Amino acid sequence: MAGRRANGEGTIYRRQDGRYEAAIYLQTLSGRRKRVRVYGATRAEAYERIIEVQAKTQRGLAVPDEAWKMGDYLHHWLEDVVRKNKRPGTYAQCEMICRLYLIPGLGRQSLARLTVHAVQGFLSESIESGHSVPKVQIMRKVLSSALSHAVRQETVSRNVARLVVLPTHRPNEVEPWTPNESKRFLKVARPEALYSAFLLLLLCGLRRGEVLGLRWCDVDFTDDVLHVRQQLQRVKGSLHIGPVKTKAGERRLPLLRFVRQALVEHRERQMQIRKAVGTEWQGASDTEALVFCTQSGRPLEPSTLVRTFQRLCQQHDIRRIRLHDLRHSLATLLQDLGVPARSAQLILGHARVSTTLEHYTHDRLTQRRASLEKVERVLVKTPPRSGREATYARPRGRSRQFSRQGHLIDVYLTSLISGAGRGTLTPGLVLGNFSATSPLDRLTSISTAVEASKRRWLVGSAAVSSSRQPHPAKPGCSCGCHVEGAAA
């Protein structure tokens, strides 16, 4: 019958409110068939929209089983993706960002219809309301991670958060400790109970959580090796021990002799405290016992380590930096000592060497001064003469001929003494055969021959120099100067 649509083309009809509705059955992500509805002010507009939906399906973008709102989708992403696949600290941060900022600001938006304009407006308003640029950048990062998962699940076709433009943030430049400041801090921290913890931070480059999560079974006193395998963090009000930050963070470090002695002393003190406490000891077994813990054996609060560090800096008038900046100090010192960047990366436990070079190593003013002074010596000051130029340099006040002859004298005398012959006569013919004489007689003969040769050269050079000097014309002079003077 004319005018009827073919099977699978969908249907278009006019609603009671005057709009046109187009509906068609399409396959969803789970494989089920779902009736998809679109609307338009005119029949042509509804038809165009249903054709667009069909085209997306043909390109491989299946219809979602549920029309997600951003709030519902973020809850689903947190529980089914982040919690199951990320570290507890990462989940805690993402959950906080979604709960405080993303869901209140974008929760009512449709996931499939989320636009760059909507996300750009939300983030710009967040900056205008007083939130810092780094915080807003974290908001976009979390939102972008959630939308990337939606793209992989073919729920949306693009990640609009990546197209948003935010102001550039320039973080404050880290000024790590100089070697003198580090040595001074270690000296004043020597009486502290956490002295060995500061050694691990400053000499081995461990993170705060890695130091507090270190177990005695991770310290191999037999082979002098330190194993970094886990870390301690405070997550949602409770201390949590879990794996290190990245796979590269799980590393082995040599146990330095100085650090080893400090750890041995720390273990002895801990054993004495454990015996004094007795049954009230709440720590783990010997294999899982933490190196740094409270008086009762429980894990140590990360804030306790930070407060002790800041207290020592304030009491002894040491320039205050962040505890994490001790890793920057070590990285910069390794750079100053010429340690390869790859070795520094492995020591610090970074996944990429670019992180070590761009964020943890810092150029000191003394290094810049030394580098520019090298440029100054090349471009401004007179460079030193080479050996050949110094040999042929003409002494001041002497003629060029005399200087050249003096050079030949030096060469001849040197070859004469060393035994390398020059000319037709060998040193043996000039000096004679000294095989049957004593060393003292041989030395005396050499000196006599050298002086005689030197006098001959000097007399000859003086004669050549005097013959080149002009003098007044005299009658009867054999040199013919009167002829030249008459001609002049």
C-alpha positions as CSV (number, residue, x, y, z in Angstrom):
1,M,0.0,0.0,0.0
2,A,1.3,3.4,-1.0
3,G,2.7,5.6,1.8
4,R,3.5,2.8,4.2
5,R,7.0,2.7,5.7
6,A,9.1,-0.4,5.4
7,N,9.7,-2.7,8.3
8,G,12.6,-1.3,10.5
9,E,12.3,2.3,9.3
10,G,10.4,3.4,12.4
11,T,7.3,5.5,12.6
12,I,6.6,9.3,12.8
13,Y,3.3,10.7,14.1
14,R,2.0,13.9,15.6
15,R,1.5,14.1,19.4
16,Q,-1.4,15.8,21.1
17,D,0.8,18.7,22.2
18,G,1.5,19.5,18.5
19,R,5.1,18.1,18.3
20,Y,6.1,15.3,16.1
21,E,7.6,12.1,17.6
22,A,9.8,9.6,15.7
23,A,10.3,6.1,17.2
24,I,12.4,3.2,16.1
25,Y,13.7,-0.1,17.6
26,L,17.5,-0.3,17.9
27,Q,20.0,-2.6,19.6
28,T,21.5,-1.4,22.9
29,L,24.9,-2.0,24.5
30,S,23.7,-5.1,26.2
31,G,22.3,-6.6,23.0
32,R,18.6,-6.0,23.8
33,R,16.3,-4.1,21.5
34,K,15.0,-0.8,22.7
35,R,12.4,1.7,21.4
36,V,14.2,5.0,20.8
37,R,12.1,8.1,20.6
38,V,13.1,11.6,19.3
39,Y,11.0,14.7,18.9
40,G,10.8,17.7,16.6
41,A,8.6,20.8,16.0
42,T,7.9,19.6,12.4
43,R,7.7,16.2,10.7
44,A,10.9,16.9,8.8
45,E,12.8,17.8,12.0
46,A,11.7,14.6,13.7
47,Y,12.7,12.6,10.6
48,E,16.2,14.2,10.5
49,R,16.8,13.3,14.2
50,I,15.7,9.7,13.8
51,I,18.0,9.4,10.7
52,E,20.9,10.8,12.8
53,V,20.3,8.2,15.5
54,Q,20.3,5.4,13.0
55,A,23.5,6.7,11.4
56,K,25.3,6.6,14.8
57,T,24.2,3.0,15.3
58,Q,25.5,2.1,11.9
59,R,28.9,3.6,12.8
60,G,29.1,1.3,15.9
61,L,27.8,3.6,18.6
62,A,25.1,1.5,20.2
63,V,22.2,2.9,22.1
64,P,22.7,3.0,25.9
65,D,20.4,0.8,27.9
66,E,19.6,3.7,30.2
67,A,19.3,7.4,29.5
68,W,21.9,8.5,32.1
69,K,21.8,11.7,33.9
70,M,25.3,12.9,34.9
71,G,24.6,12.5,38.6
72,D,23.6,8.9,38.2
73,Y,26.4,8.1,35.8
74,L,29.1,9.5,38.2
75,H,27.7,7.4,41.0
76,H,27.9,4.3,38.8
77,W,31.4,5.2,37.6
78,L,32.7,5.7,41.2
79,E,31.3,2.4,42.5
80,D,31.7,0.1,39.5
81,V,35.0,1.4,38.0
82,V,37.1,3.5,40.4
83,R,36.5,1.6,43.6
84,K,37.2,-1.8,41.9
85,N,40.3,-0.7,39.9
86,K,42.0,2.2,41.7
87,R,43.8,2.6,45.0
88,P,41.7,3.7,48.0
89,G,43.4,7.1,48.0
90,T,42.4,7.7,44.3
91,Y,38.8,6.6,45.0
92,A,38.6,9.0,48.0
93,Q,39.7,12.0,46.0
94,C,37.4,11.2,43.0
95,E,34.5,10.6,45.4
96,M,35.1,14.0,47.1
97,I,35.3,15.9,43.8
98,C,32.1,14.3,42.5
99,R,30.2,14.8,45.7
100,L,31.1,18.4,46.4
101,Y,31.5,19.9,42.9
102,L,30.5,17.8,39.8
103,I,27.2,16.3,40.9
104,P,25.8,19.6,42.3
105,G,27.0,21.5,39.2
106,L,26.3,19.0,36.4
107,G,24.2,16.3,37.9
108,R,21.0,17.2,36.1
109,Q,22.6,17.3,32.7
110,S,22.0,14.5,30.3
111,L,25.2,12.4,29.7
112,A,24.4,11.9,26.0
113,R,23.7,15.6,25.5
114,L,26.5,17.1,27.6
115,T,28.2,19.8,25.6
116,V,31.5,21.7,25.7
117,H,29.6,24.9,26.4
118,A,27.9,23.5,29.5
119,V,31.2,22.1,30.9
120,Q,33.1,25.3,30.1
121,G,30.4,27.4,31.8
122,F,30.5,25.3,34.9
123,L,34.3,25.4,35.3
124,S,34.5,29.1,34.5
125,E,31.8,29.8,37.2
126,S,33.8,27.7,39.6
127,I,36.9,29.9,39.1
128,E,34.8,33.1,39.4
129,S,33.3,31.9,42.6
130,G,36.7,31.7,44.3
131,H,38.0,28.2,43.6
132,S,41.7,28.1,42.7
133,V,42.8,27.1,39.2
134,P,44.6,23.9,40.4
135,K,41.3,22.8,42.1
136,V,39.3,23.4,39.0
137,Q,41.9,21.6,36.9
138,I,41.4,18.6,39.2
139,M,37.6,18.9,38.6
140,R,38.2,18.7,34.9
141,K,40.6,15.8,35.3
142,V,38.1,13.7,37.3
143,L,35.2,14.6,34.9
144,S,37.5,13.7,31.9
145,S,38.3,10.3,33.4
146,A,34.6,9.6,33.9
147,L,33.7,10.6,30.3
148,S,36.7,8.6,28.9
149,H,35.1,5.5,30.4
150,A,31.8,6.5,28.8
151,V,33.5,6.8,25.4
152,R,35.1,3.3,25.8
153,Q,31.7,1.9,26.6
154,E,30.3,3.7,23.5
155,T,27.8,5.6,25.6
156,V,29.0,8.9,24.2
157,S,30.9,9.7,21.1
158,R,33.4,12.2,22.4
159,N,35.0,13.5,25.7
160,V,33.8,17.1,25.9
161,A,35.9,17.7,29.0
162,R,39.1,17.6,27.0
163,L,37.9,20.4,24.8
164,V,37.5,22.9,27.7
165,V,40.0,25.7,28.0
166,L,41.2,26.7,31.5
167,P,43.7,29.4,32.6
168,T,47.3,28.3,32.9
169,H,48.6,27.8,36.4
170,R,52.2,28.4,37.3
171,P,53.1,26.6,40.5
172,N,55.6,28.1,42.9
173,E,59.2,27.1,42.1
174,V,60.5,24.6,44.6
175,E,63.8,25.6,46.3
176,P,65.3,22.4,47.6
177,W,67.8,22.3,50.4
178,T,71.5,22.8,49.6
179,P,73.9,20.1,50.8
180,N,74.9,22.3,53.8
181,E,71.3,22.7,54.8
182,S,70.7,19.0,54.6
183,K,73.8,18.2,56.6
184,R,72.8,20.7,59.3
185,F,69.3,19.2,59.5
186,L,70.6,15.7,59.9
187,K,72.9,16.9,62.6
188,V,70.1,18.5,64.7
189,A,67.8,15.5,64.1
190,R,70.3,13.0,65.4
191,P,68.7,12.7,69.0
192,E,65.2,12.3,67.6
193,A,63.4,8.9,67.6
194,L,62.5,9.4,63.9
195,Y,66.1,10.2,62.9
196,S,66.4,7.0,60.7
197,A,63.1,8.0,59.0
198,F,64.6,11.3,58.0
199,L,67.7,9.5,56.7
200,L,65.4,7.3,54.4
201,L,63.6,10.5,53.2
202,L,66.8,12.5,52.5
203,L,69.4,9.9,51.5
204,C,67.2,7.2,49.8
205,G,64.4,9.4,48.4
206,L,61.5,7.4,49.9
207,R,58.0,9.0,50.0
208,R,56.4,9.7,53.4
209,G,53.9,6.8,53.0
210,E,56.7,4.5,51.9
211,V,58.7,5.3,55.0
212,L,55.8,4.8,57.3
213,G,54.7,1.6,55.5
214,L,58.2,0.0,55.7
215,R,58.4,-3.3,57.5
216,W,61.4,-5.0,59.2
217,C,61.0,-7.9,56.7
218,D,61.6,-5.3,53.9
219,V,65.0,-4.5,55.4
220,D,67.6,-7.1,54.4
221,F,70.5,-6.7,56.7
222,T,72.3,-9.7,55.3
223,D,72.6,-8.4,51.7
224,D,72.2,-4.7,52.6
225,V,69.1,-4.2,50.4
226,L,66.0,-2.1,51.1
227,H,62.8,-3.3,49.5
228,V,60.1,-0.7,48.9
229,R,56.8,-2.7,48.6
230,Q,53.9,-0.8,50.3
231,Q,52.9,2.5,51.8
232,L,50.7,3.9,54.5
233,Q,48.0,6.5,53.9
234,R,45.1,8.1,55.8
235,V,41.9,7.5,53.7
236,K,38.6,8.8,55.0
237,G,39.6,9.0,58.6
238,S,41.5,5.7,58.9
239,L,45.0,4.5,58.2
240,H,45.3,2.2,55.2
241,I,48.3,0.1,54.2
242,G,48.4,-0.7,50.5
243,P,50.6,-1.0,47.4
244,V,53.0,1.8,46.4
245,K,51.9,4.6,44.1
246,T,53.0,3.0,40.8
247,K,54.7,-0.2,39.6
248,A,57.9,1.8,39.3
249,G,57.6,2.7,43.0
250,E,58.1,-1.0,44.0
251,R,61.9,-1.0,43.9
252,R,65.1,-2.2,45.6
253,L,67.6,0.2,47.0
254,P,71.1,-0.4,48.4
255,L,71.2,-0.1,52.2
256,L,73.9,2.5,52.9
257,R,76.2,1.8,55.8
258,F,75.2,5.0,57.5
259,V,71.5,4.3,57.2
260,R,72.1,0.7,58.2
261,Q,73.7,1.6,61.5
262,A,70.8,4.0,62.3
263,L,68.2,1.3,61.6
264,V,70.1,-1.2,63.8
265,E,70.0,1.3,66.6
266,H,66.4,2.1,66.0
267,R,65.5,-1.6,66.1
268,E,67.3,-2.1,69.4
269,R,65.3,0.8,71.0
270,Q,62.1,-0.6,69.6
271,M,62.8,-4.0,71.1
272,Q,63.4,-2.4,74.5
273,I,60.1,-0.5,74.3
274,R,58.3,-3.7,73.2
275,K,59.6,-5.6,76.2
276,A,58.6,-2.9,78.5
277,V,55.1,-2.7,77.1
278,G,54.6,-6.4,77.2
279,T,51.1,-7.6,76.4
280,E,49.9,-4.1,75.6
281,W,51.9,-4.2,72.4
282,Q,49.4,-3.8,69.5
283,G,51.7,-4.1,66.6
284,A,51.8,-6.9,64.0
285,S,53.8,-10.1,64.2
286,D,57.6,-10.1,63.7
287,T,57.3,-10.6,60.0
288,E,54.8,-7.8,59.4
289,A,56.0,-5.4,62.2
290,L,56.5,-1.8,61.0
291,V,59.8,-0.1,61.3
292,F,58.2,3.2,62.5
293,C,55.3,2.9,64.8
294,T,53.9,4.3,68.1
295,Q,54.9,3.3,71.6
296,S,52.2,0.6,71.5
297,G,53.1,-0.7,68.0
298,R,50.3,0.8,66.0
299,P,51.0,2.6,62.7
300,L,52.4,6.1,63.0
301,E,50.3,9.0,61.8
302,P,51.7,10.7,58.7
303,S,51.0,14.1,60.3
304,T,53.3,13.2,63.2
305,L,56.3,12.9,60.9
306,V,55.4,16.2,59.3
307,R,55.1,18.0,62.6
308,T,58.4,16.6,63.9
309,F,60.1,17.8,60.7
310,Q,58.6,21.3,60.9
311,R,59.4,21.6,64.6
312,L,63.1,20.8,64.1
313,C,63.3,23.3,61.3
314,Q,61.7,26.0,63.4
315,Q,63.7,25.3,66.6
316,H,67.1,25.3,64.8
317,D,66.4,28.2,62.4
318,I,66.6,26.0,59.3
319,R,64.9,27.2,56.1
320,R,61.5,25.6,56.2
321,I,60.4,23.5,53.2
322,R,57.8,20.8,52.7
323,L,58.6,17.3,53.9
324,H,58.1,16.1,50.3
325,D,60.7,18.6,49.1
326,L,63.4,16.3,50.6
327,R,62.9,14.2,47.5
328,H,63.5,17.3,45.4
329,S,66.7,17.9,47.4
330,L,68.0,14.4,46.7
331,A,67.1,14.6,43.0
332,T,68.9,17.9,42.7
333,L,72.0,16.7,44.6
334,L,72.1,13.6,42.3
335,Q,72.1,15.9,39.3
336,D,74.8,18.1,40.8
337,L,77.0,15.0,41.3
338,G,76.6,13.9,37.7
339,V,74.4,10.9,38.3
340,P,72.5,9.8,35.1
341,A,68.9,10.7,35.0
342,R,67.9,7.1,34.5
343,S,69.6,6.1,37.8
344,A,67.9,9.0,39.6
345,Q,64.6,7.9,38.2
346,L,65.0,4.4,39.6
347,I,66.1,5.6,43.0
348,L,63.1,7.9,43.3
349,G,60.7,5.4,41.9
350,H,59.2,7.5,39.1
351,A,57.4,5.8,36.2
352,R,58.9,8.2,33.6
353,V,62.3,9.9,33.5
354,S,60.6,13.1,32.4
355,T,59.0,13.4,35.8
356,T,62.5,13.3,37.4
357,L,63.9,15.8,35.0
358,E,61.0,18.3,34.8
359,H,59.6,18.3,38.3
360,Y,62.2,17.1,40.7
361,T,65.6,18.3,39.6
362,H,66.3,22.0,40.0
363,D,69.1,24.2,38.7
364,R,70.9,26.2,41.4
365,L,72.1,29.7,40.9
366,T,75.7,28.6,41.5
367,Q,75.4,26.2,38.6
368,R,74.0,28.9,36.3
369,R,76.9,31.2,37.3
370,A,79.5,28.5,36.6
371,S,77.9,27.8,33.2
372,L,77.8,31.5,32.2
373,E,81.4,32.0,33.4
374,K,82.5,29.3,31.0
375,V,80.8,31.2,28.2
376,E,82.5,34.4,29.3
377,R,85.9,32.8,29.2
378,V,85.3,31.7,25.6
379,L,83.7,34.9,24.2
380,V,85.2,37.7,26.2
381,K,88.5,36.8,27.8
382,T,91.6,35.8,25.7
383,P,91.7,32.0,25.4
384,P,95.0,30.4,26.5
385,R,97.6,29.7,23.7
386,S,98.1,26.2,22.5
387,G,101.4,24.4,22.9
388,R,102.5,25.1,19.3
389,E,101.6,28.8,19.5
390,A,103.5,29.1,22.8
391,T,106.6,27.4,21.3
392,Y,106.8,29.8,18.3
393,A,105.8,32.9,20.3
394,R,108.3,35.7,19.6
395,P,109.8,37.2,22.8
396,R,109.3,40.9,23.2
397,G,112.3,43.0,22.1
398,R,113.9,40.4,19.8
399,S,113.9,40.1,16.0
400,R,111.9,37.5,14.2
401,Q,115.0,35.9,12.8
402,F,116.6,35.5,16.3
403,S,113.4,34.0,17.7
404,R,113.3,31.5,14.8
405,Q,116.9,30.6,15.4
406,G,116.4,30.3,19.1
407,H,113.6,27.9,18.4
408,L,115.8,25.8,16.2
409,I,118.5,25.8,18.9
410,D,115.9,24.4,21.4
411,V,114.8,21.8,19.0
412,Y,118.3,20.8,18.2
413,L,119.4,20.6,21.8
414,T,116.4,18.6,22.7
415,S,117.0,16.1,20.0
416,L,120.6,16.0,20.9
417,I,120.0,15.0,24.5
418,S,117.1,12.7,23.8
419,G,119.0,10.8,21.1
420,A,116.8,11.6,18.1
421,G,119.2,12.6,15.3
422,R,118.6,15.6,13.1
423,G,120.6,16.5,9.9
424,T,123.4,14.4,8.6
425,L,125.2,13.8,11.9
426,T,123.7,11.6,14.6
427,P,124.0,12.5,18.3
428,G,126.5,9.7,18.7
429,L,128.9,11.3,16.1
430,V,128.5,14.7,17.6
431,L,128.9,13.7,21.3
432,G,131.1,10.7,20.8
433,N,130.8,7.2,22.2
434,F,130.2,7.2,25.9
435,S,129.6,3.6,26.4
436,A,132.9,3.2,28.2
437,T,132.7,6.3,30.4
438,S,131.1,6.8,33.8
439,P,127.8,8.6,34.1
440,L,129.4,11.7,35.6
441,D,131.9,11.9,32.8
442,R,129.2,11.4,30.2
443,L,127.1,14.2,31.8
444,T,130.1,16.6,31.8
445,S,130.8,15.8,28.1
446,I,127.2,16.4,27.2
447,S,127.2,19.7,29.0
448,T,130.4,20.8,27.2
449,A,129.0,19.9,23.8
450,V,125.7,21.6,24.5
451,E,127.5,24.8,25.5
452,A,129.7,24.8,22.4
453,S,126.8,24.2,20.1
454,K,124.8,27.0,21.8
455,R,127.7,29.4,21.4
456,R,128.0,28.6,17.7
457,W,124.3,29.3,17.2
458,L,124.4,32.5,19.1
459,V,127.4,33.8,17.2
460,G,125.8,33.0,13.9
461,S,122.5,34.6,14.8
462,A,124.3,37.7,16.1
463,A,126.2,38.0,12.8
464,V,123.0,37.7,10.8
465,S,121.3,40.3,12.9
466,S,124.2,42.8,12.6
467,S,124.4,42.4,8.8
468,R,120.8,43.5,8.5
469,Q,121.2,46.7,10.7
470,P,121.6,49.9,8.6
471,H,124.7,52.3,9.3
472,P,126.0,55.6,7.9
473,A,127.8,55.4,4.5
474,K,131.6,55.4,4.8
475,P,134.1,55.7,2.0
476,G,136.0,52.4,1.5
477,C,133.4,50.3,3.2
478,S,133.5,46.8,1.8
479,C,129.7,46.3,2.2
480,G,129.0,48.8,-0.5
481,C,126.8,51.0,1.6
482,H,128.3,54.1,0.2
483,V,127.2,53.1,-3.2
484,E,123.6,52.6,-2.0
485,G,123.8,55.9,-0.1
486,A,125.0,57.7,-3.2
487,A,122.3,56.2,-5.3
488,A,119.7,57.3,-2.7
